[in-house]
Amino acid sequence: MEKIMFRNKIIVVTGAVGTVGSEIVKLLMEYQPSEIRAFDNNESEIFLLGQKYAYAGMVTTFLGDVRDQNKLEQVFQGADIVFHLAAHKHVYLAEYNPFDTVQTNINGVENVIRAAFRNKVGRVLFTSSDKAVNPTSVMGTTKLMGERLITAANLINFKGNTILASSRFGNVLGSRGSVVPIFIDQIKNGGPVTVTDEAMTRFIMSIREAAELVIKGAVLAKGGEVFITKMPVIRITDLAKAMIELLAPKYGYDPDQIEITFIGAKPGEKMYEELLSMEETYRSMELEDMFVALPAFRSMYRHVEHIYAGLVRERVERSYVSEAETTMSIEEIKTLLFRAGIVEEDEILMNNRPDIAIAAG
């Protein structure tokens, strides 16, 4: 169904050179769209993205910012589907630059919505974050507001049939700014590997899995809902141990030589992650690989039928919080690192590779 929906369509990806954005561009090329318009404000990276896919003749690159509504309206002309990933994502940077974060993460969403309406775009899928659930930061709060704008926009599109929805997920393994590159550098230098707290848990998934589920959200969208991805859960301590066991020999160290140092949680940092709040459970459904949080003001969405294939249950009984879920073993984490391409299967590491399949969810 996914390939049929995207075939011969014009698709826009904002934030196209980001970790998930670039993977979405890569995946969409397999679905034979007529054109993929990659939009980003990073001049060097958007140029390189265009060069990478020049052979295919279907990727057009645009340099611009989601704060510029006129540019968005130009890029959205004739578009069928928009994946909106452009955002300020770093929590601590957003605290020091709150007004800039609002301009991109809130005003930028408004600009995307208005440009989509004016160009009669068929579908808009906004990517959110676990930080939007009970937010403690500027970044998380702006992501929550982005979700709310996308949901409410379905009520005010009186002259068109644009469907808008959001996709919410946690950490992407190996993405820019994630803990994985930091751990790799620390192991390469002989340690110590710094972990905030021994009990800290996180949802985690590979870049490809994140991209696939964002695309699936666009396919399933009926209007106004938030798709919450089911994700494996790890303890950060176990991730550090798994990476030390796999990578220390590669850099000439005995794994027992690499120490783990606990430095304490950063201000505003949660010990666990939340992907679905208790309030949302009362208006959520469970599918095979995701939850669907329906709009809070359901009576205002009478024109939308939220019916989905693969329904597991019509009501979710509990919130989806990392500390309440079963965590992956160290051996399972090793397998995930191989699957995600974080660790290469060279001769040094092959002896450490576990023969375990991982079931996400």
PEDA-V330087 format. One line per field, one symbol per residue. ss: DSSP state (H for helix, E for strand, - for the rest). phi: phi as a letter, one per 40 degrees, with the letter a starting at -180 (. if undefined). burial: + if it has 24 or more other C-alpha atoms within 12 Angstrom, else -. A space follows every 10 residues. Layout:
ss=???
phi=???
burial=???
This chain:
ss=-HHHHH---E EEEE----HH HHHHHHHHHH H---EEEEEE --HHHHHHHH HH-HHH--EE EEE-----HH HHHHH----- EEEE------ HHHHHH-HHH HHHHHHHHHH HHHHHHHH-- --EEEEE--H HH-----HHH HHHHHHHHHH HHHHHH---- --EEEEEE-- EE------HH HHHHHHHH-- --EEE----- EEEEE-HHHH HHHHHHHHHH -----EEEE- -EEEEHHHHH HHHHHHH-HH H---HHH--E EE-------- ---EEE-HHH H--EEEE--E EEE----HHH H--------- EEE------E EHHH--E--H HHHHHHHHH- ------HHHH ---------- -
phi=.ccccccgbc bbbcgcbcdc dcccdccccc cfccabccba bcdccccccc ccbcccgbbb bbcabccccc ccccccdgcc bbbbbcacbc dcccccbccc cccccbcccd ccccccccbf ccabbccbad cccfcbbcdc ccccccdccc cccccbccba bcbbabbbac cbcgccgccc dccccccdcg gcccbcaccc bacaaccccc cccccccccc dbhgcbcbcc bcbbcdcccc cccccccdcc bgbcdccccb bcbgccdgcc cabbbacccc ccbbbbbcba bbccdccdcc bccbbcbbcg ccacbccacb bcccbccccc cccdcccccc gcbccccccd ccccbbcbbc h
burial=----++--++ ++++++++++ +++++++++- ++++++++++ +---++--++ -------+++ +++++++++- ++++++++++ ++++++++++ +--+---+-- ++++++++++ ++++++++++ ++++++++++ ++++++++++ ++++++++++ +++++-+--- ++++++++++ +++++--+++ -+++-+++-+ ++++++++-+ ++++++++++ ++++++++++ ++++++++++ ++++++++++ ++++++++++ +---+--+++ ---------+ +++++++--+ +-+++++-++ +++++----- -----+-+-- -----+--++ +++-+-++++ ++++++++++ -++-----+- -+++---+-+ +
